[in-house]
Each structure stands twice: as structure tokens, then as C-alpha cells.
Amino acid sequence: MKKFNKWIDSRFHHFEDVFKDDKDDSESLKLQKILYKIIAYALIFAFAILAINIGIISFTEKGGVFGDFMGGVLNPILTFFTLFGLIATIVIQRQELRLARVEYEKTADALSTQAVETTFFNILDLHHNIVDNIKVDIDEISGKSETEKAFSSIALGMAKVSRKTVFEGRGAFEEILNILTHKSSSPQDVVERYRFLQNQNNHVLGHYFRNLYQALKVIDSYDESLISSEEKRKYTSILRAQLSTKELALLFINCLEGISDNGQFKNLLIEYQMLEHLPIKSIKGGYSLAGSEFPIADDEMLLQYKNKKQVGLDIKKYYGGAFGRNHGVPYNLRPNKLRQQDTASDVSA
């Protein structure tokens, strides 16, 4: 009995091959060919039996007996064919469901890719709109400290030369860079001027750089299963191609240590090589960027863009709510009554 069971098990692969669900065309047609042969042989056998039965009825009187005999034999055979056809139908439906599932997955992937591309190109459109609406009004730039006064005088002096006080679009980036670098004594001087511009006139470039940071952050945040690293670099390369050399130079200054954030923005620039096409030239006193005649960067600044910065946990306390991590609102701000009660309790104690 054991040998018989082993023999039965050894023949299972023949049965399995009949219903094999394979993508190969020759294998996928195997079941159809078997069904076709079964139907063809069944029809031939049925016509042969019919012919034999007709012959027996014509020449003998035992045609009915033969018909009853063949009916008893054929009934289980036809029942087996019916069961086999049912199984074959289930297998075919399973194959169709598999193909439908594959097509659905392809469609889902295509829709996901389309959604990503739609989001990305909407970001590009928004970027161009922000660039077109950037405006620098020299008359609005003023300050009280020595750096601020120097910045204002330079801006007003250059405005007299160009006979313009308002610069818009990409021309604003060039004018800002000219003001930052005009007769600067050192790269640190450029940084101080830029820090004043951002602190006192953040409305000029703040929106632009926040949007650019969020654009890189959105691309970087996609899961690898949705967008591969190569595709992320493709999208960031397209975004980088939208930036002029003046924009790249200001981007370099904006992401220096202690200017914009704790290094998150700069880490994205390093990850996706966003400054790859920034013209850099070694000159006396440091390096010029974007064709400037004056030094904008030094060795220490360039080294900041070599490796990513390890951004640690932010343990500072914040007020929260709509202000989020805004540093301007005291984290322990409370109504006056509660503060008076706390003060009174401290005095009584």
C-alpha cells in the first residue's frame, strides 16, 4: 500500500502541470489544448458509439441492450468530464483574476507615479510664480546699526547708479547679490549683510527659500517603494535646473551655519547635490560665487557643504498651538491672573 501511495504521489506532477499557472505562453496554452483534445475525442467517441448503436439496431434486435450498457458506462465518464470542466473553469478564472490583479497593480503604480509628477510640477509652477513676484524696494531697506547703515548706503548708492529703486523677478536676485558683495572686505561681511536682510526684510526672500526647502522635503519624504533614489535625484535635478546662478549663490549663503535653521535645509542640498552647477572661483581673500568680483565664501564655508550635519533632538520647550516652534512666544506663557496667583503664592511662602 505504501508503494502504491508513493507511486501515486510520484505522478502528481503530471496533474500539477495540467493546471500550472505560468506566464509563459506555451505553458499557459497547455490547459486549453487539453480541454480541446478532450472535447474532440469525446465528440468522436460519441459519434462512433452512435454509429455502432445504429448498426446494431439495423441488423440485430439487441440495440436497446447495448444502449443501456453504454449509457451505464458513459454516465460516470461524462460526470468525470463535467467535474474536470468545472475544475478547468476555476483554474481559468484564477488565471484571469491573476492577470486582472497584475493590471490593477500596474494601473495603481501608474496613478501613483502620475500623482507624484503632478505634485512635483505643481511645485515647479509655484516656484516660478514666487520668483516672478519677488520684489526688492531699495527705499524700504534701512537700519540703525553700523552693518545696517552700511547695507542701506550701499543699496541706495547702487540704486543711484542703476537709476532704479525697485527690482523684480530674477533681477532681484542679481541686485541682492550685488548689494551683499559690493566692496565687501571678507566673506563674513557678506554673511552679516545677508543676516541683516533676512532679519529686517525677511519678506523679500523668506517665502522663496521656505518654498524651496519644502519642495526638496516633499521629494525626499516619498517612500522608496513609491519613488526610488534614482527617481528622487531625477526630480531634484529638474528642480535644480530651474535655479539661476544668482539663486544658487544666495542659496549657498542662506544655508550656512546659523543663518536659516539647524542644518536640515543644508543636509538636503548635500544629499541631492543642489550646488553642483554653482560657478566657484578661487580669488584673493576666499572664493567668488556666480561671477562676483568679491569673495563670498571661504574654506570653512565650503567645508560645511561637504558632509551632512547630524541634527540632534530638539529639547527646547515651545509654546505650541498655532505658533508651533516659534521662538518668539514664551513657552510658559499664562494668563495674568494665574501669574499673579503664582507670584502671590511665592511671596507668602
Buried (B, 14 or more C-beta within 10 A) or exposed (E): EEEEEEEEEEEEEEEEEBBBEEEEEEEBEBBEEBBEEBEEEBEEEEEEBEEEBEEBBEEEEEBEEBBEEBEEEBEEEEEEBEEBEEEBEEBBEEBEEEEEEEEEEEEEEEEBEEEBEEBBEEBBEEBEEBBEEBEBBBEBBBBEEEBBEBBBEBBBEBBEEEEEBBBBEBBBBBBBBBBBBBEBEBBBBBBBBBBBBBEBBEEBBBEBBBBBBEBBEBBBEBEEEEBEEEBBBBBBBEBBEEBEBBBBBBBBBBBBEEBBBEBBBBBBBBBBEBBEEBEBEEEEBBBBBBEBEBBBBBEEBBEBBEEBEEEEEEEEEBBEEEEEEEEEBEEEEEEEEEEEEEEEEEEEE
